[in-house]
Amino acid sequence: MDVHVPGDRLGPYELDAVLRDDGVVRRYRARRQLDGGMQRPCVLRLMDLRGVDDGELPEQLLDEARQVIALRHPGIAAVQDAGRLDDQLYLEEEPHAGVTLRDVLDREGVLPVGVALRIGAQLAEVLVYVHRARDDGDGEMDRVRPNLAPAHVALTPQGEVRLAGFGGTLFRDTLVLTSARSVRDQVAYLSPEEIVGHPWTRRSDLYSLGCLLCELLRGAPPLQADSIAEARRIAAEDPPRPTGFPADLGDEGTALMDDLLQPEPAARPTDARSVWTALWSLWRRQGEPADDDTLRALVRSVAAVGAVLALALPLGLGGCLPDCPEGWYEVDGSCSPYPPDWTPRWEQIEAGSLHTCARHTHGDVVCWGAGVTEEPCEPGNPPYTFDCGQAAPPAESLIALGLGGHHSCGVRDDRTAVCWGRDDYGQTDVAAVEGNTFAQVDAGLFHSCGINDADQLRCWGNPYSEPVPDGGESFVEVHLAFQSTCARQSDGIVRCDGVDSGEGETEPPPIVFDAFDLGSYHGCGLRPDGEIECWGSDEEGQGAPPAGSFVEVTTGDYHACALDEEGQAHCWGCGGQWDHGQCQAPTVPLRTLAAGEVHTCAITADDGFLCWGCTSPGFDFGQCAPP
């Protein structure tokens, strides 16, 4: 390959600096000339196609690049363009300030356990997104494969991960890399089946993630070889099984590493979501709040001693990209779908009767409690068959959640509804509302409802429990009890319909509420002045809220909880036989919370999970034990 130097022009690109030479591919910091004299900073990858014997390889590479262009995730350095310039293939990537993980490892050797888990959890989240994109692509994303070598993992000054390596043909199928450095930087992070030429699977990516984590924790990936031939021999005859992980990783973390690095794909975890959940849970239990600060300090210190900035922007530089898509933001010199002050976090938590689910801002959903198996209840089973798959969400991105007795519902990115779990009355049959797009959904015992984009209420399931409340067509919030439906209109009035239990939960006062929630036998609403007013059953004191100003209210079967302006939870009810500890609110600051039948769960101010209740035998189905 011709070695270009700073100042060279290559098509529309002006090269500013050589960033990295991987033997086959060179990366440059560059600027693309745009119409009107404007420029777009970028990273330019060049691959020399001269001497390539396979005439189909260039087109395969371009096909891969075009598929990668469709990926949009905060954890991925987006590819903006791809094509051929004479005898070279080029990829134009968005720039980010930061250093590569290879730069950090070359200086530090190993990383603290908490920092390694934090990086691993972020990469596992990217794998969840990529695997889902392949599933949703109907074959149009079949060449999208992450490259989890440290040289392709960037760390921003904020401590966020950006994966900047994809493609199947170049680094996996043909294994054209030949140098010892290429073995170290690429092949050592492939699964044994890929090294010997067997097909890639999603579990291959999980092995690659295990290799990367192994180096973060032990200082080297499992495979040590000086050539591809040696790597193939080791992978075929005796794939390494590393041991000696740091004691701080704990038994559970060590077991996860052992699972990820199983030579046989079938012995590894089944999917990226379970690995992401496990790594995140490990970090929450064993990491430190200061891990993020440690990671940011590492990036700064490595950059300060002259490490190559892998993704081409000086630290602190706010680049100017003139062509961000409509609705996107200019952040750190690149285009992002999220505003500058946005931080990925758990955004929503919902409680069903005996299960709980939480939704991340990236759309991923994690659930716990009754119904974690994926096999739904058979129609005709008694109503209190608890394990119905209601805590086994689909592997797709959701923007809203609603949980019921034995089923759950969500809203996809395209605003269509999806439900899972018990379906003996059609409560998960969203075909009944085909053609509707929703902003919100909720689930009861035998029915489901949602508010569509026209602010109309649409319900499906048991016809005796799904009537639409009278009073208008402009609704902004909906909540369901076992067999009743309540919805708040745009004027703040809550209207209800369906089968009342006899306790009056379908008879809210005719006053304005800013928000409300509906339990099995009572409801509570948040008035504009911050006070709470409840209606329906007061058998256990759930109808007598505390005085004060609150910002959120949630209702369960026989209790209710609210958050004050300081993030403190206040719960009431639980005054008799239905006291299972669900009113024993903690004193730590919370961001949002949700009440179930005998439990309450919350997202804490530091983005963790906290649940209470479930203290009585026979009522603990794991809904109080978040991952």
Buried (B, 14 or more C-beta within 10 A) or exposed (E): BEEBEEEBEBBBBBBBEBBBEBBBBBBBBBBBBEEEEEBBBBBBBBBBBEEBEEEEBBEBBBBBBBBBBEBBBBBBBBBBBBEBEEBBBBBBBBBBBBBBBBBBBEEBEBBBBBBBBBBBBBBBBBBBBBBBBBEBEEEBBEBBBBBBBBBBBBBBBBBBBBBBBBBBBBBBBBBBBEBBEBBBBBBBBBBBBBBBEEEBBBBBBBBBBBBBBBBBBBEBBBBEBEBBEBBBBBBEEEBBEBEEBBEBBBEEBBEBBBBBBBBEBEEBBEBBBBBBBBBBBBBBEBBBEEBBEBBBEBBEBBBEEEBBBBBBBEBEBEBEBEEBEEEBBBBBBBBBBBEEEEEBEBBBBBBBBBBBBBBBBBBBBBBBBBBBEEEBBEEEEEEEBBBBBBBBBBBBBBBBBBBBBBBBBBBBEEBBBBBBBBBBBBBBBBEBBEEBBBBBBBBBBBBBBBBBEEBBBBBBBBEEBBBBBEBBEBBBBBBBBBBBBBBBBEEBBBBBBBBBBEBBBBEBBEEBBBBBBBBBBBBBBBBEEBBBBBBBBBBBBBBEBEEEEBBBBBBBBBBBBBBBEEBBBBBBBBBEEBBBBBBBBBEBBBBBBBBBBBBBBBBBEEBBBBBBBBBEEEBBBBBBBBB
